[in-house]
Amino acid sequence: MNMPRVAVVTGLLLVLQGIGFYFGTGATSVTALIPAVVGLPIALLGLVAFKESARKHAMHAAAALAVLGLLAALGRLVTAGWSVSAAGLSLLIMVLLTGGFALLCVKSFVDARRP
């Protein structure tokens, strides 16, 4: 699996999610952009990872950001309680995107260490 490409796609999806929810909810709360704030550096790190010499460090940094994004979204879901709202849906999408990406990164790191 081409993990730099997965990082770019995941990051762009998070950016689109943040922008979409921000404008889709009437641009009333800047916190709707949080997925974009997490996604942009993940996408940029994915682009950096296309360079072979920088791949390992860039992908580890992208994975760390994904885990932080996952923990932030999960923490917010747990403390605020799940609600069927735009905010709840945005948090759920962020959990799925960052969690899925983090799992793929771990699998990739493990596979790279196998002989």
N, C-alpha and C positions, 0 to 999 in steps of 0.2 A: 504494500500500500504506500502510496506517495504521501507521506505525512506532511511535507511542506505545503502541498496542494490542499490537503485536508485542513491545515491550519488557516490558510488563506480563505477557504470557503466558509469555515466555521466563523472566523472573524468577521467576514463580510455579512454573514447571516445575522450575527449579533448587532452589527452596525445598522443593518436594515431594520431589524426588530426595534432597536432603540428609536431610530428616526420615525419609523412607522407608528409606534405607540405614542411618541411625543406629539406628532401632528394629528394622529388619529383620535387623540383625546382632547383636541383643542389647544394644544401647546400650553396647558395650564400648569404642569408640574415638570420641572427640569429633571427630576429623578427618573422620569421615563427614559432618559438618555443613558442611564447607567449601563445597560447592555452594550451600547455603542462605545462607551468609555473602556469597557473590558475588551470588546471585540476588535477595536482598531489596533491596539498593540499586538494582539494575537495574529491578526492579518499581516501586519508589518514584519513580525518575527517569522512568519511563514515565508514571506518574500526573502528575508535574509537567509533563511534555511535552504534556499535553492543553491546557495554557494556551498559547495561540499565542505570547505574548511570551517565554515561557521555553523553547519547544520546541527551538531550535537548541542552546542550552547544555546542556539536560538530555539530549538525544539524543547529543551528543558525549561527555558524561560517561558515559552508559550504554555507548556503544561502547568507550570507553577501558577501562571495567571489564570488559567482555566480552573484550577483547584480553588484559588481565592474567589473567583467569580461564583463557583458552585457553592462554596461555604457561605458567601454573602447572601446569595439568593435563598438557599435552604434556611439559613438563620432567620431571614425576614419572613419566610413562609411559616416557620415554626412559631416565632414570636407574635406575628400579626394574625396567625390563623388563616387557613385557606378560605378565600372568598371567591365567589364567581363574579369577578369584576375584571376590568382591563388590567389593573395592577396584579391581580392574582394570576391571570393568564400570562402576563409578561414574565412574572417570576417563574412560573412553571416552564415556559419555553426556555428561559435562561438556564434553569436547572438541567433540562434535557440536553441543550446544546453544549454547555460547559462540561457536564458530567459525561456525556458521550465522547466528547473530544478527549477529556482526561483519561478515560478508560482506553481509548484507542492509543493514546500516547504511552500509557503503561504497557500495553500489549506490545507496541513497537519497541520499547526499550528492552523488554524481556526477550523478545525475538532477536534483537541485535546482539544480545549477550550469549545466546545459544551457539554452540559450535556447529 
